[in-house]
Amino acid sequence: MEEVSIGILALQGAFAEHQSALNRLNPSRKLNVILVRTPDDLCQCDALIIPGGESTTIALLARLAGLFEPLKEFMKVKPIWGTCAGAILLSQAVVGAKKGGQELLGGISTKIARNGWGSQVESFEVPLELNGLEESTRSFQAFFIRAPVVLEMFPPDESPITVVARIPLDVLPPSLVDENMHEDDPRTVVALRQGRHLLTTFHPELTEDDRFHRYFVEKCVLIQ
Ligand SMILES: NC(=O)CC[C@H](N)C(=O)O
C-alpha cells in the first residue's frame, strides 16, 4: 500500500501534540509523519499541518529557515491545515498584527483577527457544533488559547468555503458575545475548509478526540 507523508511545521509551538494525534490514527493508507524544519523536509510531504504557537515567531523562523516562499508554493498545490497561529498564517488578511507586520501565506479567503477574543478571556473551553465530521451529533470539546477570530469569509475566486464547526452562541463566554452577534456571524466559525485546505482557530491536538485529524487526512489529503 502506497504511503502518504504528512508534514508538521516544527519550528515553534504545538507540533509534538499534532504528531501524537496523527500517530493515533489508523487511516485507510499508511501515514508517514515528518517534522518539517527545512525546505528539503517540505519536499517530501504530501500535506502539511501548521501548529498553534505564535504566528509572528513561526513566520519569522520560517523566513530564516528559507521556508517561507516554499510554503507559499506548497499551498498552491498541496493541502495545508493551520491551527490557531497556523490559521492566522493561512488567512488572506489579518488584523491585530504585531508592530512590524505579519507575513501570511494567504491561501484561504478569510480575514482573521489575531487574539481576536480580546484580552478579557485568554483561553476558554466550549463544545462545538459540527458539520461533516464523523459522529457530527456528538459535540467536540475545543480549547481556545489566545485564539484568532474569523471576521470575514470573502467570496472565493475558486473553491467555496465549507463551515466545519461553529461555537453555538449560548455556550460562548458571555463576555465575548455582543448584541450584534447573530447565529451566522463569521465570528462563530471556528473551523472551515476551502478546497483541500483546513483552518481551525482552536487546538484539536490538545484533546484525545482525533476527529479533526481524521477529517483532514480523509477529506483533504486522501481525497482525489
Ligand atoms: N494558541 C495560539 O496559537 C495563539 C496564537 C497567537 N495568539 C498568535 O497570534 O499567533
The ligand as a Tripos MOL2 file, in Angstrom:
@<TRIPOS>MOLECULE
LIG
   10     9     1     0     0
SMALL
NO_CHARGES

@<TRIPOS>ATOM
      1 N1         -2.5990   29.3570   20.6290 N.am      1 LIG1
      2 C1         -2.1540   30.0440   19.6120 C.2       1 LIG1
      3 O1         -1.7070   29.5350   18.5930 O.2       1 LIG1
      4 C2         -2.1800   31.5230   19.8220 C.3       1 LIG1
      5 C3         -1.9500   32.3090   18.5770 C.3       1 LIG1
      6 C4         -1.2950   33.6050   18.9470 C.3       1 LIG1
      7 N2         -2.1840   34.4600   19.6610 N.3       1 LIG1
      8 C5         -0.7630   34.2960   17.6830 C.2       1 LIG1
      9 O2         -1.0820   35.3660   17.4060 O.co2     1 LIG1
     10 O3         -0.0190   33.7210   16.9670 O.co2     1 LIG1
@<TRIPOS>BOND
     1     1     2 1
     2     2     3 2
     3     2     4 1
     4     4     5 1
     5     5     6 1
     6     6     7 1
     7     6     8 1
     8     8     9 2
     9     8    10 1
@<TRIPOS>SUBSTRUCTURE
     1 LIG1         1 GROUP 0 **** ****
